[in-house]
Amino acid sequence: MSDAMTYKGYIGSVHFSAEDEVFHGKIEAISDLIMFEGKSVKELKKAFHEAVDDYLETCEQMGREPQKPFKGSFNVRISPETHRMATMKASLSGISLNQFVQQTIEKAVTQK
């Protein structure tokens, strides 16, 4: 089960309010606040697609680049010992620490 959906590279969260009897969500991983809602899953999905399309169109009209959900870089905090071991493993493999981390993450996320 997933509490998210994707469209054009954007991730939309999925929540349900029993009190209001409505599904709602927002576009995740960007600092702009873009929300959407629907009374059914079909309505929520349609509202999410419309929200993304509207966001992209609004950015274009304003002459600004829309935020991308992921820029491809992030900081990771690990223990000094893990950092040392990863650097050694990368060096012994003849690659940079960045390449080692990238390959390790790619392996982890593509395994079934």
Sequence and secondary structure as in RCSB ss.txt:
>XXXX:A:sequence
MSDAMTYKGYIGSVHFSAEDEVFHGKIEAISDLIMFEGKSVKELKKAFHEAVDDYLETCEQMGREPQKPFKGSFN
VRISPETHRMATMKASLSGISLNQFVQQTIEKAVTQK
>XXXX:A:secstr
  SEEEETTEEEE EEETTTTEEEEEEESSSS  EEEESSHHHHHHHHHHHHHHHHHHHHHHT     S  S   
    HHHHHHHHHHHHHHTS HHHHHHHHHHHHHH  
